[in-house]
Amino acid sequence: MSRILFIDDNPQQFRMILNTLKFVIDDLEVDYSNSVSSAIKKMCESKYDIVIMDIFIPLGYDSVSTIGPKNKLYKDLEASHL
């Protein structure tokens, strides 16, 4: 089973992408967060195979600086799931 976390402040985008993903991937579990803070909580609690995030999300966050591989949060999450 593939686990995906989708982060976007627009639930319509989420539904559209979810329908597309479920069409091409049979065994799929998808979580949705509408904010970076709730996404961070979910990433601390669970391990995801893929994180899909809106490039620009409100409150000044962007995907690369928030969860990118050079970010301390990314390294902390990676270490917690080893």
TIROTI-707462 format. One record per atom (N, C-alpha, C): residue number from 1; atom name; x, y, z. Coordinates in Angstrom, 1 decimal, always signed. Layout:
BEGIN
+-----+-------+--------+--------+--------+
| num | atomo |      X |      Y |      Z |
+-----+-------+--------+--------+--------+
| NUM |    CA |      X |      Y |      Z |
...
+-----+-------+--------+--------+--------+
! end
This chain:
BEGIN
+-----+-------+--------+--------+--------+
| num | atomo |      X |      Y |      Z |
+-----+-------+--------+--------+--------+
|   1 |     N |   +0.8 |   -1.2 |   +0.0 |
|   1 |    CA |   +0.0 |   +0.0 |   +0.0 |
|   1 |     C |   +0.9 |   +1.2 |   +0.0 |
|   2 |     N |   +0.5 |   +2.2 |   -0.8 |
|   2 |    CA |   +1.2 |   +3.5 |   -0.9 |
|   2 |     C |   +0.5 |   +4.5 |   +0.0 |
|   3 |     N |   +1.3 |   +5.2 |   +0.8 |
|   3 |    CA |   +0.7 |   +6.3 |   +1.6 |
|   3 |     C |   +1.1 |   +7.6 |   +1.1 |
|   4 |     N |   +0.1 |   +8.5 |   +0.9 |
|   4 |    CA |   +0.4 |   +9.8 |   +0.4 |
|   4 |     C |   -0.2 |  +10.9 |   +1.3 |
|   5 |     N |   +0.5 |  +11.9 |   +1.5 |
|   5 |    CA |   +0.0 |  +13.1 |   +2.2 |
|   5 |     C |   -0.2 |  +14.2 |   +1.2 |
|   6 |     N |   -1.4 |  +14.8 |   +1.1 |
|   6 |    CA |   -1.6 |  +15.9 |   +0.2 |
|   6 |     C |   -1.9 |  +17.1 |   +1.0 |
|   7 |     N |   -1.1 |  +18.2 |   +0.7 |
|   7 |    CA |   -1.2 |  +19.4 |   +1.5 |
|   7 |     C |   -1.6 |  +20.6 |   +0.5 |
|   8 |     N |   -2.8 |  +21.1 |   +0.8 |
|   8 |    CA |   -3.3 |  +22.2 |   -0.1 |
|   8 |     C |   -4.4 |  +22.9 |   +0.7 |
|   9 |     N |   -4.5 |  +24.2 |   +0.5 |
|   9 |    CA |   -5.6 |  +24.9 |   +1.2 |
|   9 |     C |   -6.9 |  +24.9 |   +0.3 |
|  10 |     N |   -6.8 |  +24.2 |   -0.8 |
|  10 |    CA |   -8.0 |  +24.2 |   -1.7 |
|  10 |     C |   -8.5 |  +22.7 |   -1.8 |
|  11 |     N |   -9.6 |  +22.4 |   -1.0 |
|  11 |    CA |  -10.1 |  +21.0 |   -1.0 |
|  11 |     C |  -10.5 |  +20.5 |   -2.4 |
|  12 |     N |  -10.9 |  +21.4 |   -3.3 |
|  12 |    CA |  -11.3 |  +21.0 |   -4.6 |
|  12 |     C |  -10.1 |  +20.4 |   -5.4 |
|  13 |     N |   -9.0 |  +21.0 |   -5.2 |
|  13 |    CA |   -7.8 |  +20.5 |   -5.8 |
|  13 |     C |   -7.5 |  +19.1 |   -5.3 |
|  14 |     N |   -7.6 |  +18.9 |   -4.0 |
|  14 |    CA |   -7.4 |  +17.6 |   -3.4 |
|  14 |     C |   -8.3 |  +16.6 |   -4.0 |
|  15 |     N |   -9.6 |  +16.9 |   -4.1 |
|  15 |    CA |  -10.6 |  +15.9 |   -4.7 |
|  15 |     C |  -10.2 |  +15.5 |   -6.1 |
|  16 |     N |   -9.8 |  +16.5 |   -6.9 |
|  16 |    CA |   -9.5 |  +16.3 |   -8.3 |
|  16 |     C |   -8.2 |  +15.3 |   -8.4 |
|  17 |     N |   -7.2 |  +15.6 |   -7.6 |
|  17 |    CA |   -6.0 |  +14.8 |   -7.7 |
|  17 |     C |   -6.3 |  +13.4 |   -7.1 |
|  18 |     N |   -7.1 |  +13.4 |   -6.0 |
|  18 |    CA |   -7.4 |  +12.1 |   -5.4 |
|  18 |     C |   -8.1 |  +11.2 |   -6.4 |
|  19 |     N |   -9.1 |  +11.7 |   -7.1 |
|  19 |    CA |   -9.7 |  +10.9 |   -8.1 |
|  19 |     C |   -8.8 |  +10.4 |   -9.2 |
|  20 |     N |   -7.9 |  +11.2 |   -9.6 |
|  20 |    CA |   -6.9 |  +10.8 |  -10.6 |
|  20 |     C |   -5.9 |   +9.8 |  -10.1 |
|  21 |     N |   -5.4 |  +10.0 |   -8.9 |
|  21 |    CA |   -4.5 |   +9.0 |   -8.3 |
|  21 |     C |   -5.2 |   +7.6 |   -8.1 |
|  22 |     N |   -6.4 |   +7.6 |   -7.6 |
|  22 |    CA |   -7.1 |   +6.4 |   -7.3 |
|  22 |     C |   -7.4 |   +5.6 |   -8.7 |
|  23 |     N |   -7.5 |   +6.4 |   -9.7 |
|  23 |    CA |   -7.7 |   +5.8 |  -11.0 |
|  23 |     C |   -6.5 |   +5.0 |  -11.5 |
|  24 |     N |   -5.3 |   +5.5 |  -11.2 |
|  24 |    CA |   -4.1 |   +4.8 |  -11.7 |
|  24 |     C |   -3.4 |   +4.0 |  -10.6 |
|  25 |     N |   -3.7 |   +4.1 |   -9.3 |
|  25 |    CA |   -3.1 |   +3.3 |   -8.3 |
|  25 |     C |   -4.2 |   +2.6 |   -7.5 |
|  26 |     N |   -4.1 |   +1.3 |   -7.5 |
|  26 |    CA |   -5.2 |   +0.5 |   -6.9 |
|  26 |     C |   -5.1 |   +0.6 |   -5.3 |
|  27 |     N |   -4.0 |   +0.3 |   -4.8 |
|  27 |    CA |   -3.8 |   +0.2 |   -3.3 |
|  27 |     C |   -3.2 |   +1.5 |   -2.8 |
|  28 |     N |   -4.1 |   +2.4 |   -2.4 |
|  28 |    CA |   -3.7 |   +3.8 |   -2.1 |
|  28 |     C |   -4.4 |   +4.3 |   -0.8 |
|  29 |     N |   -3.6 |   +4.9 |   +0.1 |
|  29 |    CA |   -4.1 |   +5.5 |   +1.3 |
|  29 |     C |   -3.7 |   +7.0 |   +1.2 |
|  30 |     N |   -4.6 |   +7.9 |   +1.2 |
|  30 |    CA |   -4.3 |   +9.3 |   +1.1 |
|  30 |     C |   -4.8 |  +10.1 |   +2.3 |
|  31 |     N |   -4.0 |  +10.9 |   +2.9 |
|  31 |    CA |   -4.4 |  +11.8 |   +4.0 |
|  31 |     C |   -4.3 |  +13.2 |   +3.4 |
|  32 |     N |   -5.1 |  +14.1 |   +3.9 |
|  32 |    CA |   -5.2 |  +15.5 |   +3.5 |
|  32 |     C |   -5.0 |  +16.4 |   +4.6 |
|  33 |     N |   -4.2 |  +17.5 |   +4.4 |
|  33 |    CA |   -4.1 |  +18.6 |   +5.3 |
|  33 |     C |   -4.3 |  +19.9 |   +4.6 |
|  34 |     N |   -5.0 |  +20.8 |   +5.2 |
|  34 |    CA |   -5.3 |  +22.1 |   +4.6 |
|  34 |     C |   -4.3 |  +23.1 |   +5.1 |
|  35 |     N |   -3.4 |  +22.7 |   +6.0 |
|  35 |    CA |   -2.4 |  +23.7 |   +6.5 |
|  35 |     C |   -1.1 |  +23.0 |   +6.7 |
|  36 |     N |   +0.0 |  +23.8 |   +6.8 |
|  36 |    CA |   +1.3 |  +23.3 |   +7.0 |
|  36 |     C |   +1.4 |  +22.7 |   +8.5 |
|  37 |     N |   +0.8 |  +23.4 |   +9.4 |
|  37 |    CA |   +0.9 |  +22.9 |  +10.8 |
|  37 |     C |   +0.2 |  +21.6 |  +11.0 |
|  38 |     N |   -1.0 |  +21.4 |  +10.4 |
|  38 |    CA |   -1.6 |  +20.0 |  +10.5 |
|  38 |     C |   -0.8 |  +19.0 |   +9.7 |
|  39 |     N |   -0.2 |  +19.4 |   +8.6 |
|  39 |    CA |   +0.6 |  +18.4 |   +7.9 |
|  39 |     C |   +1.9 |  +18.0 |   +8.7 |
|  40 |     N |   +2.5 |  +18.9 |   +9.3 |
|  40 |    CA |   +3.7 |  +18.6 |  +10.1 |
|  40 |     C |   +3.3 |  +17.6 |  +11.2 |
|  41 |     N |   +2.1 |  +17.9 |  +11.9 |
|  41 |    CA |   +1.7 |  +16.9 |  +12.9 |
|  41 |     C |   +1.5 |  +15.5 |  +12.3 |
|  42 |     N |   +0.8 |  +15.4 |  +11.1 |
|  42 |    CA |   +0.6 |  +14.1 |  +10.5 |
|  42 |     C |   +1.9 |  +13.5 |  +10.2 |
|  43 |     N |   +2.9 |  +14.3 |   +9.7 |
|  43 |    CA |   +4.2 |  +13.7 |   +9.3 |
|  43 |     C |   +5.0 |  +13.2 |  +10.5 |
|  44 |     N |   +4.7 |  +13.8 |  +11.7 |
|  44 |    CA |   +5.4 |  +13.3 |  +12.9 |
|  44 |     C |   +4.7 |  +12.0 |  +13.4 |
|  45 |     N |   +3.5 |  +11.9 |  +13.1 |
|  45 |    CA |   +2.7 |  +10.7 |  +13.6 |
|  45 |     C |   +2.8 |   +9.5 |  +12.7 |
|  46 |     N |   +3.0 |   +9.7 |  +11.4 |
|  46 |    CA |   +2.9 |   +8.7 |  +10.4 |
|  46 |     C |   +4.0 |   +8.8 |   +9.3 |
|  47 |     N |   +4.3 |   +7.7 |   +8.7 |
|  47 |    CA |   +5.3 |   +7.8 |   +7.6 |
|  47 |     C |   +4.6 |   +7.7 |   +6.3 |
|  48 |     N |   +5.0 |   +8.6 |   +5.4 |
|  48 |    CA |   +4.3 |   +8.7 |   +4.0 |
|  48 |     C |   +5.4 |   +8.3 |   +3.0 |
|  49 |     N |   +4.9 |   +7.7 |   +1.9 |
|  49 |    CA |   +5.8 |   +7.4 |   +0.8 |
|  49 |     C |   +6.0 |   +8.6 |   -0.1 |
|  50 |     N |   +4.9 |   +9.4 |   -0.2 |
|  50 |    CA |   +4.9 |  +10.6 |   -1.0 |
|  50 |     C |   +4.2 |  +11.7 |   -0.3 |
|  51 |     N |   +4.8 |  +13.0 |   -0.4 |
|  51 |    CA |   +4.1 |  +14.2 |   +0.1 |
|  51 |     C |   +3.9 |  +15.1 |   -1.1 |
|  52 |     N |   +2.7 |  +15.4 |   -1.3 |
|  52 |    CA |   +2.4 |  +16.4 |   -2.4 |
|  52 |     C |   +1.9 |  +17.7 |   -1.8 |
|  53 |     N |   +2.6 |  +18.8 |   -2.1 |
|  53 |    CA |   +2.2 |  +20.0 |   -1.4 |
|  53 |     C |   +2.1 |  +21.1 |   -2.5 |
|  54 |     N |   +1.1 |  +21.9 |   -2.3 |
|  54 |    CA |   +0.9 |  +23.1 |   -3.1 |
|  54 |     C |   +2.2 |  +23.9 |   -3.0 |
|  55 |     N |   +2.7 |  +24.5 |   -4.2 |
|  55 |    CA |   +3.9 |  +25.2 |   -4.2 |
|  55 |     C |   +3.9 |  +26.4 |   -3.2 |
|  56 |     N |   +2.8 |  +27.1 |   -3.3 |
|  56 |    CA |   +2.6 |  +28.3 |   -2.3 |
|  56 |     C |   +1.4 |  +28.0 |   -1.5 |
|  57 |     N |   +1.6 |  +28.0 |   -0.2 |
|  57 |    CA |   +0.5 |  +27.8 |   +0.7 |
|  57 |     C |   +0.4 |  +29.1 |   +1.6 |
|  58 |     N |   -0.8 |  +29.5 |   +2.0 |
|  58 |    CA |   -0.9 |  +30.7 |   +2.8 |
|  58 |     C |   +0.0 |  +30.7 |   +4.0 |
|  59 |     N |   +0.2 |  +31.9 |   +4.5 |
|  59 |    CA |   +1.0 |  +32.2 |   +5.7 |
|  59 |     C |   +2.5 |  +32.2 |   +5.4 |
|  60 |     N |   +2.9 |  +32.3 |   +4.1 |
|  60 |    CA |   +4.3 |  +32.4 |   +3.7 |
|  60 |     C |   +5.1 |  +31.2 |   +3.6 |
|  61 |     N |   +4.4 |  +30.0 |   +3.7 |
|  61 |    CA |   +5.1 |  +28.8 |   +3.6 |
|  61 |     C |   +5.3 |  +28.4 |   +2.1 |
|  62 |     N |   +6.4 |  +27.8 |   +1.7 |
|  62 |    CA |   +6.5 |  +27.2 |   +0.4 |
|  62 |     C |   +7.0 |  +25.8 |   +0.6 |
|  63 |     N |   +6.7 |  +24.9 |   -0.4 |
|  63 |    CA |   +7.0 |  +23.5 |   -0.2 |
|  63 |     C |   +8.5 |  +23.2 |   +0.0 |
|  64 |     N |   +9.4 |  +23.8 |   -0.7 |
|  64 |    CA |  +10.8 |  +23.5 |   -0.6 |
|  64 |     C |  +11.3 |  +23.9 |   +0.8 |
|  65 |     N |  +11.1 |  +25.1 |   +1.3 |
|  65 |    CA |  +11.6 |  +25.5 |   +2.5 |
|  65 |     C |  +10.9 |  +24.8 |   +3.7 |
|  66 |     N |   +9.7 |  +24.3 |   +3.5 |
|  66 |    CA |   +9.0 |  +23.7 |   +4.6 |
|  66 |     C |   +9.4 |  +22.2 |   +4.8 |
|  67 |     N |   +9.4 |  +21.5 |   +3.7 |
|  67 |    CA |   +9.6 |  +20.0 |   +3.9 |
|  67 |     C |  +10.7 |  +19.5 |   +3.0 |
|  68 |     N |  +11.5 |  +20.4 |   +2.4 |
|  68 |    CA |  +12.5 |  +20.0 |   +1.5 |
|  68 |     C |  +13.7 |  +19.3 |   +2.2 |
|  69 |     N |  +14.5 |  +18.5 |   +1.5 |
|  69 |    CA |  +15.6 |  +17.7 |   +2.1 |
|  69 |     C |  +16.6 |  +18.5 |   +2.8 |
|  70 |     N |  +16.8 |  +19.8 |   +2.6 |
|  70 |    CA |  +17.8 |  +20.5 |   +3.3 |
|  70 |     C |  +17.2 |  +21.1 |   +4.6 |
|  71 |     N |  +16.0 |  +20.9 |   +4.9 |
|  71 |    CA |  +15.3 |  +21.5 |   +6.0 |
|  71 |     C |  +15.5 |  +20.6 |   +7.2 |
|  72 |     N |  +15.6 |  +21.2 |   +8.4 |
|  72 |    CA |  +15.8 |  +20.5 |   +9.6 |
|  72 |     C |  +14.6 |  +19.6 |   +9.9 |
|  73 |     N |  +13.4 |  +20.1 |   +9.6 |
|  73 |    CA |  +12.2 |  +19.3 |   +9.8 |
|  73 |     C |  +12.3 |  +18.0 |   +9.1 |
|  74 |     N |  +12.7 |  +18.1 |   +7.8 |
|  74 |    CA |  +12.8 |  +16.9 |   +7.0 |
|  74 |     C |  +13.7 |  +15.9 |   +7.6 |
|  75 |     N |  +14.9 |  +16.3 |   +8.1 |
|  75 |    CA |  +15.9 |  +15.5 |   +8.7 |
|  75 |     C |  +15.4 |  +14.9 |  +10.0 |
|  76 |     N |  +14.6 |  +15.7 |  +10.8 |
|  76 |    CA |  +14.1 |  +15.2 |  +12.0 |
|  76 |     C |  +13.0 |  +14.1 |  +11.8 |
|  77 |     N |  +12.2 |  +14.3 |  +10.8 |
|  77 |    CA |  +11.1 |  +13.4 |  +10.4 |
|  77 |     C |  +11.8 |  +12.1 |   +9.9 |
|  78 |     N |  +12.8 |  +12.2 |   +9.1 |
|  78 |    CA |  +13.5 |  +11.0 |   +8.5 |
|  78 |     C |  +14.1 |  +10.2 |   +9.7 |
|  79 |     N |  +14.7 |  +10.9 |  +10.6 |
|  79 |    CA |  +15.3 |  +10.2 |  +11.7 |
|  79 |     C |  +14.3 |   +9.5 |  +12.6 |
|  80 |     N |  +13.1 |  +10.1 |  +12.8 |
|  80 |    CA |  +12.1 |   +9.5 |  +13.6 |
|  80 |     C |  +11.5 |   +8.3 |  +13.0 |
|  81 |     N |  +11.6 |   +8.1 |  +11.8 |
|  81 |    CA |  +11.0 |   +6.9 |  +11.1 |
|  81 |     C |  +12.0 |   +5.8 |  +10.7 |
|  82 |     N |  +13.2 |   +5.9 |  +11.2 |
|  82 |    CA |  +14.2 |   +4.9 |  +10.9 |
|  82 |     C |  +14.0 |   +3.7 |  +11.7 |
+-----+-------+--------+--------+--------+
! end
